Amino acid sequence: MTETPILELIPQRPPFVMVDKLIYFEGKIAKTQFTITPDNVMLADDGTLSAGGIIENMAQTCAARIGYINKFLESKTVKIGVIGSIKNLTINSFPKAGDVLTTTVEETFSGMLNMTMLNAKIECEGTIIAEGEIKVALTDKESN
């Protein structure tokens, strides 16, 4: 896998970036790493990453995967995707500033209308803190 700055793989821009780097890619599976900073815009009042931040981390891991495919396997520009749905989301705990998240997504279905379904799992210090299914629709819009 080629080491690539994350902003070349995802359409999000600071301060709304919820992944630091793509650490693994092979076919249907991708993993990212993310260190939660104290100034993260998705922190709740109690200093933990909000449910929205957890979902966004999953979605941006999906984006990093498709961005890697677009850029390196298909020699295309990175496209913007949108969350179509989230199912069976379980959040076991909310990580805090300083915690390092490792998020894994695995494609389970890719079909018409550029829809992809993926299973997502977030781990912190070897413990699963969240998991769920995410459906992403890829648009024709290019990331800047």
C-alpha positions in Angstrom: 0.0 0.0 0.0 1.2 3.5 -0.8 1.5 6.0 2.0 -0.7 8.8 1.0 -1.8 12.0 2.9 -5.4 11.3 4.1 -6.7 14.5 2.6 -5.9 13.1 -0.9 -8.2 10.2 -0.2 -11.3 11.8 1.5 -13.4 14.8 0.6 -13.7 16.1 4.2 -11.5 19.0 5.3 -10.4 20.3 8.7 -11.8 20.7 11.2 -14.2 17.9 10.1 -11.6 15.1 9.5 -12.1 12.0 11.6 -9.4 9.8 10.3 -5.6 10.4 10.3 -4.3 7.7 8.0 -5.2 4.6 6.0 -3.2 1.9 7.6 -4.4 -1.2 5.6 -6.1 -1.9 2.3 -6.8 -5.1 0.5 -9.7 -5.5 -1.8 -12.9 -5.3 0.3 -11.2 -4.4 3.6 -9.7 -1.1 4.7 -8.4 0.1 8.1 -7.8 3.6 9.3 -6.3 5.1 12.5 -7.4 8.2 14.3 -6.2 10.0 17.4 -8.9 12.0 19.0 -7.6 15.5 19.8 -8.9 17.8 22.6 -10.1 20.3 20.1 -12.1 17.8 18.0 -15.4 19.4 16.8 -17.3 16.2 17.5 -16.5 16.0 21.2 -19.5 16.0 23.6 -19.7 18.2 26.6 -18.1 15.4 28.8 -15.0 15.3 26.5 -15.9 12.0 24.8 -16.4 11.6 21.0 -20.1 11.9 20.3 -22.2 9.3 18.5 -22.0 11.6 15.4 -18.2 11.5 15.6 -18.2 7.7 15.9 -20.5 7.5 12.8 -18.4 10.0 10.9 -15.2 8.0 11.7 -16.9 5.0 10.2 -18.0 6.9 7.1 -14.6 8.5 6.6 -13.0 5.1 6.7 -15.4 4.1 3.9 -14.4 7.2 2.1 -10.6 6.5 2.5 -11.2 3.0 1.1 -13.0 4.2 -2.0 -10.6 7.1 -2.4 -7.7 4.6 -2.4 -9.5 2.6 -5.0 -10.2 5.6 -7.2 -6.7 7.1 -6.9 -4.5 4.0 -7.1 -6.4 1.2 -8.6 -8.6 3.0 -11.2 -6.5 6.1 -11.8 -9.5 8.3 -11.3 -10.2 11.3 -9.2 -11.6 10.9 -5.7 -15.4 11.0 -5.7 -17.7 12.3 -2.9 -20.0 9.7 -1.2 -23.0 10.2 1.0 -24.3 8.0 3.8 -27.4 6.2 2.6 -28.2 4.5 5.9 -26.8 3.0 9.0 -28.2 -0.2 10.5 -27.5 -2.3 13.6 -25.3 0.4 15.1 -24.0 -0.6 18.5 -21.9 1.8 20.6 -20.4 0.1 23.6 -18.4 3.0 24.9 -17.4 6.6 23.9 -13.7 7.2 23.5 -12.1 10.4 24.8 -9.5 12.9 23.7 -6.1 11.1 23.5 -7.6 7.7 22.5 -6.5 6.1 19.3 -9.2 4.4 17.2 -8.6 1.7 14.6 -11.5 1.4 12.3 -12.1 -1.5 9.9 -14.6 -1.6 7.1 -15.4 -4.6 4.9 -17.5 -4.3 1.8 -20.4 -6.8 1.9 -22.2 -5.7 -1.2 -21.6 -3.4 -4.2 -24.4 -2.9 -6.7 -26.3 -0.6 -8.9 -26.6 3.1 -8.5 -23.1 3.2 -7.0 -24.3 1.8 -3.7 -22.0 -0.1 -1.4 -22.8 -1.8 1.9 -20.0 -2.2 4.4 -19.6 -3.6 7.9 -17.7 -1.2 10.2 -16.0 -1.8 13.5 -14.1 0.6 15.7 -11.6 -0.6 18.2 -9.8 1.3 21.0 -6.9 -0.4 22.8 -8.1 -3.8 21.4 -11.7 -3.4 22.6 -14.6 -3.0 20.2 -16.3 0.2 21.0 -18.7 0.4 18.1 -19.9 -1.5 15.1 -22.6 -1.4 12.5 -23.6 -1.6 8.9 -23.2 1.5 6.7 -24.6 2.0 3.2 -22.7 4.6 1.0 -23.8 6.1 -2.3 -21.0 7.3 -4.5 -21.8 10.5 -6.4 -20.3 11.8 -9.6 -19.0 14.9 -7.8 -15.2 15.1 -7.5 -13.4 15.9 -4.3 -11.4 19.1 -4.4 
